[in-house]
Amino acid sequence: MANSREADPNLGYLTKKETEVKLPRPTRVKNKTPASIQITAEQILREARERQEAEIRPPKQKITDSTELGDYRLRKRKEFEDLIRRVRWNKSVWVKYAKWEESQKDFARSRSVWERALEVDYRDHTLWLKYADFEMKNKFVNHARNVWDRATQLLPRVDQLWYKYIHMEEVLGNVAAARQIFERWMKWMPDQQGWLSYIKFELRYSEVERAREIFERFVDCHPKVSAWIRFAKFEMKNGEIARARNCYERAVNKLGDDEEAEELFVAFAEFEEKCKETERARCIYKFALDHIPKGRAEELYKKFVAFEKQYGDREGIEDAIVGKRRFQYEDDIRKNPLNYDVWFDYIRLEESCGNRQRIEDVYERAITNLPPAQEKRYWQRYIYMWINYVLYEELDAQDVDRTREIYNLCLKMIPHEKFSFAKIWLMTAQFEIRQLNVDRARKILGSAIGMAPKDKACYKFHILYLVHALAYSSDCTLNVSYCKQIFKKYIEIELQLGNIERCRKLYEKYLEWSPENCYAWSKYAELERSLSETERARALFELAIDQPALDMPELLWKAYIDFEISESEYRRTRDLYERLLDRTKHLKVWISYAKFEASAMDEVLQGSELSESEYKKKCLQRARGVFEKALSYFRTSAPELKEERAMLLEEWLNTEKSFGELGNVELVTSKLPKKLKKRRHIETEDGPAGYEEYIDYLFPEETQTTNLKILEAAYKWKKQKVVSDDD
């Protein structure tokens, strides 16, 4: 290795001379052939460390006698113990402590540290692994077994523990014990990998019969296609063709209707093909195609085609299969023409053949079968027939005129006076946009908004170009959601086109139609803010919160407050919180207000020369003011809300802790309540039904009041007793 730096520079490596002169590295290496003597990164680092100057090197501690060694050990143990007291939950500290004790050859102490670490969190399987690794590394086999037994009993679902335990016994040559551990593991029914590991273990020791028995238990525990296929391949590998065929047949009987049956049939057919049983394979393919739905048999169909290419006449088989399926579909349609699932399967069959005339003929026949009643739940499946039709004409046939004609026909077919489908309107408008007919798309969306269901009990709104109506019928919820969806999509399209004024008009009409919709107000204000129209956005929020009725006012207020915070308007934000508290004294509002005051430092920073600690102190004082105000309200105006009051104090305590040394934890702890378990009667219609436990809170001021009442009662009792003694 000493001559490794004398390598040829033409080979792309630096020589010793080049390293000393620190020549620049060539940008391009002409010869990329590896040098005969390689230089590793470890060697370079080692040489760099050895050549360090004495002043830079860290001092080395040398221990010369047992007293120094004892002092060193005592000091290190004290450091570890102090560290554990501070961060008891930190697993790495325990591990380092135990490994240090191990390095001192004090195995009993190291074992004690591991046990203490497990008392902290025995659910951490990495601790068990490292503990057992310590015992095995130091050749304490029985101790290691003890650790593995405890770990697998406490954490039986952690596969790694079982694997490591079994590996240890197998390395020791204790095959019987490893088998016994596997049996214990299998009682917990692990995943497939656990069973396969057990099987591989038996095969390593040529225990074929045992492996076969385990396979039988495996397929009973995991009755899946992949498990049966593995079983059959195992039998095939051992030359048991009859047993392998029996496995496939049993799997077909049990899982023939499963979703993964296609994979099973493909594997069965390939098995027969390997055994030179082509007729058997062909029968399996045909049976599978007859029993598996078309949508789940794509891979099976491909395999069958490849099989027939190799062993038979492809065209004849394809025509036979397609003709048979077509005949079956026609028979099903004749029995029930309103079974749209059959129509979908029939259309997919024709699309797979690629004959456009046949495909359009099936589509035309399918859409003539209208649902039995004008109710939306009957039309939902039918309308997807039209959607597939227009997608086929636009994407596959690429006939634009035909696609537009089908869209118009579909819109005429829907009974808009009863219900409508927003998806069709949106797809039609998007189609026109793709054809660069923006004006036509706008007209379609305007008509869509006006096609909401009408009834005698309706009120009219002028939206866009038409007079639109919404029903107060039993289907009102559906109508409102329909119009909301149209509005949202219409605004989204106009925004993508960059028509801001149209978006504003749409939002105005949206809010005229539904002034209580907080989503619309928030989105409108968000649009104005994105355009840097801060005053317009603020005016919109003010209009919104002044509405007499809102569906989700809490979201609107939150959006307004977040808007002011993002604009660094902390005074406005503070005013908003005060206005909100005039309307509601909910706990979340108080907590949010206090958190805002605790974090709103930027306003204080402007034009001031205070230090950062003083800034934080001012913020903390403001937050304390909010907490005290809230606590006063819950104490005087709402004394029954004890749980909310306790939650407020906990939040206050967390805030004080978050400020570190500036916080005053004792200020809050003196106000914290005591949790008391109490019982009360459960009253029902038939009378008292027993007791239930509940948590009550006893605050410090209530404790003083209670003590005064007890003293007063004792005084009265004493006075009555003195009078009775005199009598």
CORQUIPE-V633552 format. One record per pair of residues at least 12 apart in sequence whose ideal C-beta (glycine too) atoms are under 7 Angstrom apart, sorted by the first residue. I is the first residue (numbers start at 1). J is the second residue. Records with the same first field share a line. If there is no record, write none. Layout:
I->J ; J
This chain:
1->43
3->37
4->37 ; 39
5->19 ; 39
7->35 ; 37
10->31
11->31 ; 33 ; 35
12->29 ; 31 ; 32
13->35
73->104
76->100
80->97
88->120
89->120
91->117 ; 124 ; 127
94->113 ; 117
95->130
97->113
98->110 ; 113 ; 114 ; 134
101->113
102->134
107->138
110->134
114->131 ; 134
122->154
123->155
125->155 ; 158 ; 160 ; 161
128->147 ; 151 ; 161
129->160 ; 164
131->147
132->144 ; 147 ; 148 ; 164
135->147
136->168
141->172
144->168
148->161 ; 165
152->165
156->188
159->190 ; 194
162->181 ; 185
165->181
166->178 ; 181 ; 182
169->181
175->205
178->201
182->198 ; 201
186->198
189->221
192->222 ; 227
195->214 ; 218 ; 221
198->214
199->211 ; 214 ; 215
202->214
208->238
215->231 ; 234
219->231
223->254 ; 255
225->251 ; 255 ; 258 ; 260 ; 261 ; 263 ; 264
228->247 ; 251 ; 264
229->264 ; 267
231->247
232->244 ; 247 ; 248 ; 271
235->247
236->271
241->275
244->271
248->268 ; 271
251->264
252->264 ; 268
256->291
259->296
261->292
262->292 ; 296 ; 297 ; 299 ; 300
265->284 ; 288 ; 300
266->299 ; 300 ; 303
268->284
269->281 ; 284 ; 285 ; 303
272->284
273->307
278->311
281->307
285->304 ; 307
288->300
289->304 ; 321
294->345 ; 348 ; 349
322->349 ; 353
325->349
326->349
329->342 ; 345 ; 346 ; 349
337->369
338->369 ; 372
340->381 ; 382 ; 385
343->366 ; 385
346->362
347->359 ; 362 ; 363 ; 366 ; 388
350->362
356->397
359->392
363->389
366->385
367->385 ; 386 ; 389
374->415 ; 418
376->419
383->421 ; 424
386->410
389->406
390->403 ; 406 ; 407
393->406
394->431
400->435
403->431
407->428 ; 431
410->424
411->424 ; 428
416->451
417->453 ; 454
418->453
419->453 ; 475 ; 478
420->451 ; 452 ; 482
422->482 ; 485 ; 486
425->444 ; 445 ; 448 ; 486
426->489
428->444
429->441 ; 444 ; 445 ; 493
432->444
433->493
438->497
445->486 ; 490
446->464 ; 465 ; 466
448->486
449->463 ; 464 ; 468 ; 483 ; 486
450->463 ; 466 ; 468
452->468 ; 469 ; 470 ; 479 ; 482 ; 483
453->471 ; 475 ; 479
454->469 ; 471
455->471 ; 472 ; 473
457->472
458->470 ; 471 ; 472
461->512 ; 513
463->509 ; 513
464->509
470->483
487->506 ; 510
490->506
491->503 ; 506 ; 507
494->506
500->531
503->527
507->520 ; 524
515->547
516->547 ; 549 ; 550 ; 551
517->551
518->550 ; 551 ; 552 ; 553 ; 555 ; 556
521->540 ; 544 ; 556
522->555 ; 556 ; 559
524->540
525->537 ; 540 ; 541 ; 563
528->540
529->563
534->567
537->563
541->560 ; 563
544->556
545->557 ; 560
557->580
560->576
561->573 ; 576
564->576
568->602
570->600 ; 603
573->596
577->593 ; 596
585->633
587->644 ; 647 ; 648
590->626 ; 630 ; 648
591->648 ; 651
593->626
594->623 ; 626 ; 627 ; 655
597->619 ; 622 ; 623 ; 626
598->619 ; 620 ; 623 ; 655
600->619
601->615 ; 619
604->618 ; 619
613->662
616->659 ; 662
617->662
620->659 ; 662 ; 663
623->655
627->648 ; 652
630->648
631->645 ; 648
634->648
642->697
643->697
646->673 ; 697
649->668 ; 671 ; 672
652->668
653->665 ; 668
656->668
670->700
671->700
673->697 ; 698 ; 699
674->698
675->695 ; 697
676->696 ; 698
677->693 ; 695
678->694 ; 696
679->691 ; 692 ; 693
680->692 ; 694
